[in-house]
Amino acid sequence: MRREKDLLGERNVPEDVYYGIHTLRAQENFPLTGSPVHPKLIWSIALIKKAAAAVNMELGDLDEAIGKAIIEAADEILNGQWLEQFVVDALQGGAGTSTNMNMNEVLANRAIELLGGSKGDYSLVHPLNHVNLHQSTNDVYPTALRIAAIELLKPLSDACAFLQTELQNKEEQFAGVIKVGRTEMQDAVPIMLGQEFSAYAQAIARDRWRLYKVEERLRQANLGGTAVGTGLNAGKKYIFMINERVRQYTKIGLARAENMIDITQNADVFVEVSGLLKALAVNLGKIAHDLRLMSSGPRAGLGEIALPERQAGSSIMPGKVNPIIPEAVNQAAFQVMASDMAIAMAAQSGQLELNAFMPLIAHHLLGSIELLTNSVNILSEFCIKEIAAREDRCAQLLENSMAAITALVPYIGYDKATEIAKIAAQTGKAVRKIVMETTTLTAAELDRILDPYTMTRPNAGGK
């Protein structure tokens, strides 16, 4: 054990850990979710600390040996080392201070070690005087969250592009498969299965565009604003240089906010991003619900499509296979929508110059992006790609339905069509047979009127 002290007194800290007394107290104070801070947020904070050390060295405010040791320690974290040293719960009081201090202490102790000292000897490298120089949790944490979100949005956008492509492939593959269209869960008019998939593809295309554009909203940063956005204890040169250095390291077009006070106290941009994630979740949920309906049965339900069989579905019913991928996607969508509400409440609940609930915003926002990325990937790879149309079943349901009656209205009128529908419902006879018996339309005319391509595109009774 080593002995460390802070405002509240002294504590023993395990000799082998790189974190210190501030992290130890936070670990004890916040046994909440059992989930660690998102690794991409840790990565982003380490990058900012590296940039700050480089700028402070260049300005002559940080000893070169200390600065280089901090940078080397930060590079190790950026390369995936020492993640086990970040032990503070994702949800924590203090607006993210515990996570910032966890980073400061890990970097300080690793830098001390690199300089030949012993962990805890803060006379060599101090977590606050050196690692946190010219910084505050209140500018580091929200900037890191912006960087992390942008980094995670890129693979989500790529995943949506892949899903859109797979849906478009099915649109083409099922272009000639006619089936019953349904509104309000009731038989409506005929539609091509490919047309249904075209609508799914278009919805995902919108989501992909939204996610591409929302990155611009995350590029405004308050780095250098320190405690409340006024820049206290950070000079103008540092403010300009730190933003430029972070841009250089991230290769992201971050820009210093014109009003850093606004960025420090207001979290509405994260609500905006979350809202677009929710929109994607809604579309994914709708698609997943539809796939479950169309594949239901397969004998006693709709059974219009066959989903790929991924695993046995029951511990008691032999031969049962469930639509597990759409079900999993549905659950992920529910989670993202719930997270969106939590983010909105947290952003609205900030007071005056700071939002104390940034850790909750970070936890749900980054978690939602990652969850959606994984969901889109499994939906594309494990479901959409291998969906097969059950063309005979689609044709059977269409023939036994009254979906084609609407196509007859321009030829026999609404009232006569209604009469035929009523007879079909009461007798169970096919619509085509009733039309032949009760109207002057010929078989050839019916073939033309009820042609699948005629019924599934704009027309006005052949006029």
Long-range contacts (C-beta under 8 A, 24 or more apart in sequence): 2-118, 2-119, 2-120, 3-120, 4-120, 13-120, 15-119, 17-85, 17-119, 18-82, 18-85, 18-105, 18-106, 18-109, 18-110, 18-119, 19-85, 19-86, 19-87, 19-102, 19-105, 19-106, 19-109, 20-101, 20-105, 20-108, 20-109, 20-120, 20-127, 22-98, 22-101, 22-102, 22-104, 22-105, 22-127, 23-87, 23-88, 23-98, 23-101, 23-102, 23-105, 23-106, 26-88, 26-89, 26-92, 26-94, 26-98, 26-101, 26-102, 27-87, 27-88, 27-89, 29-92, 29-93, 29-98, 30-88, 30-89, 30-91, 30-92, 30-93, 30-98, 31-89, 32-89, 32-90, 32-91, 32-92, 33-89, 33-90, 33-91, 33-363, 34-89, 35-89, 35-90, 35-363, 36-86, 36-87, 36-88, 36-89, 36-90, 37-86, 37-88, 37-89, 37-90, 37-99, 37-102, 37-359, 37-362, 37-363, 38-90, 38-148, 38-362, 38-363, 38-366, 38-367, 38-370, 39-83, 40-148, 40-151, 40-152, 40-366, 41-99, 41-144, 41-145, 41-148, 41-362, 41-366, 42-77, 42-83, 42-86, 42-99, 42-103, 43-77, 43-78, 43-148, 43-151, 44-143, 44-144, 44-145, 44-147, 44-148, 44-151, 45-99, 45-100, 45-103, 45-140, 45-141, 45-144, 46-74, 46-77, 46-78, 46-103, 46-107, 47-74, 47-78, 47-144, 47-147, 47-246, 47-249, 47-250, 48-135, 48-140, 48-143, 48-144, 48-147, 48-223, 48-246, 49-74, 49-103, 49-104, 49-107, 49-131, 49-135, 49-140, 50-74, 50-75, 50-78, 50-249, 51-242, 51-245, 51-246, 51-248, 51-249, 52-133, 52-134, 52-135, 52-242, 53-131, 53-133, 54-245, 55-238, 55-241, 55-242, 55-245, 56-133, 56-134, 56-238, 58-241, 59-235, 59-237, 59-238, 59-241, 61-133, 61-134, 61-238, 62-130, 62-133, 65-115, 66-111, 66-115, 66-124, 66-125, 66-130, 69-111, 69-112, 69-114, 69-115, 69-125, 70-107, 70-108, 70-111, 70-125, 70-130, 70-131, 72-111, 72-114, 73-106, 73-107, 73-110, 73-111, 73-114, 74-107, 76-110, 77-106, 77-107, 82-106, 82-110, 90-359, 90-362, 90-363, 91-359, 91-360, 91-363, 92-359, 93-356, 94-137, 94-356, 95-137, 95-138, 95-141, 95-354, 95-355, 95-356, 95-357, 95-358, 95-359, 96-137, 96-141, 96-358, 96-359, 96-362, 97-137, 99-137, 99-141, 99-359, 100-132, 100-137, 100-140, 100-141, 101-127, 101-137, 103-131, 104-128, 104-131, 104-132, 107-131, 134-224, 134-226, 134-233, 134-234, 134-235, 134-238, 134-242, 135-226, 135-234, 136-225, 136-226, 136-227, 138-222, 138-225, 138-226, 138-227, 138-228, 138-229, 138-264, 138-354, 139-222, 139-223, 139-224, 139-225, 139-226, 139-229, 139-260, 139-264, 140-223, 141-358, 141-362, 142-221, 142-222, 142-263, 142-264, 142-267, 142-358, 143-221, 143-222, 143-223, 143-246, 143-254, 145-270, 145-358, 145-361, 145-362, 145-365, 145-366, 146-218, 146-219, 146-220, 146-221, 146-254, 147-246, 147-250, 147-252, 147-254, 148-362, 148-366, 149-218, 149-270, 149-273, 149-365, 149-366, 149-369, 150-215, 150-218, 150-219, 150-252, 151-250, 151-252, 152-366, 152-369, 152-370, 152-373, 153-211, 153-214, 153-215, 153-369, 155-373, 156-211, 156-369, 156-372, 156-373, 156-376, 157-208, 157-211, 157-212, 159-372, 159-373, 159-376, 159-377, 159-380, 160-204, 160-207, 160-208, 160-211, 160-280, 160-376, 161-208, 162-376, 162-377, 162-380, 163-204, 163-376, 163-379, 163-380, 163-384, 164-201, 164-204, 164-205, 164-208, 166-380, 166-384, 166-385, 167-197, 167-198, 167-200, 167-201, 167-204, 167-384, 168-197, 168-198, 168-201, 169-385, 170-194, 170-197, 170-384, 170-387, 171-195, 171-197, 171-198, 171-201, 173-389, 174-389, 176-452, 177-389, 177-391, 177-394, 178-394, 178-395, 178-398, 178-452, 178-455, 178-456, 179-304, 179-394, 179-395, 179-397, 179-398, 180-394, 180-397, 180-398, 180-401, 180-403, 181-403, 187-401, 187-402, 187-403, 188-403, 188-406, 189-403, 189-404, 189-406, 189-407, 189-455, 190-398, 190-403, 190-404, 190-407, 190-452, 190-455, 190-456, 191-456, 192-452, 192-456, 193-304, 193-305, 193-389, 193-394, 195-456, 196-290, 200-283, 200-287, 200-290, 203-283, 203-286, 203-287, 204-280, 204-283, 206-279, 206-283, 207-276, 207-279, 207-280, 207-283, 210-276, 210-279, 210-280, 211-276, 211-280, 214-272, 214-273, 214-276, 217-269, 217-272, 217-273, 218-269, 218-273, 219-252, 219-253, 219-254, 219-255, 220-255, 220-257, 220-263, 220-269, 221-246, 221-254, 221-255, 221-256, 221-257, 221-263, 222-256, 222-257, 222-260, 222-263, 222-264, 223-254, 223-256, 224-256, 224-260, 225-257, 225-260, 225-261, 225-263, 225-264, 227-353, 228-261, 228-264, 228-265, 228-353, 228-354, 229-259, 229-260, 229-261, 229-262, 229-263, 229-264, 229-265, 229-353, 230-260, 230-261, 231-260, 261-353, 264-353, 264-354, 265-350, 265-352, 265-353, 265-354, 265-355, 266-347, 266-350, 266-355, 267-346, 267-347, 267-350, 267-355, 267-358, 267-361, 268-347, 270-343, 270-347, 270-361, 270-365, 271-343, 271-344, 271-347, 273-365, 274-339, 274-340, 274-343, 274-344, 274-364, 274-365, 274-368, 275-340, 277-336, 277-340, 277-365, 277-368, 277-369, 277-372, 278-336, 278-337, 278-340, 280-336, 280-372, 281-332, 281-333, 281-334, 281-336, 281-337, 281-340, 281-368, 281-372, 282-333, 282-337, 284-329, 284-332, 284-333, 284-372, 284-375, 284-376, 284-379, 285-329, 285-330, 285-333, 285-334, 287-326, 287-329, 287-379, 288-326, 288-327, 288-329, 288-330, 288-333, 288-379, 289-326, 289-330, 291-323, 291-326, 291-383, 291-387, 292-323, 292-326, 292-327, 292-330, 295-323, 298-390, 298-393, 302-393, 302-397, 303-390, 303-393, 304-389, 304-390, 304-393, 304-394, 304-397, 305-387, 305-388, 305-389, 305-390, 306-387, 306-388, 306-389, 306-390, 307-383, 307-386, 307-387, 308-382, 308-383, 308-385, 308-386, 308-387, 310-382, 325-378, 325-379, 325-382, 325-383, 326-379, 326-383, 328-375, 328-378, 329-375, 329-378, 329-379, 332-371, 332-372, 332-374, 332-375, 333-375, 335-368, 335-371, 336-368, 336-371, 336-372, 339-364, 339-365, 339-367, 339-368, 340-364, 340-368, 399-430, 399-432, 400-430, 402-431, 404-431, 404-432, 404-450, 404-455, 405-431, 407-449, 407-450, 407-454, 407-455, 408-435, 408-441, 408-449, 409-461, 410-460, 410-461, 410-462, 410-463, 411-441, 411-445, 411-449, 411-461, 412-439, 412-441
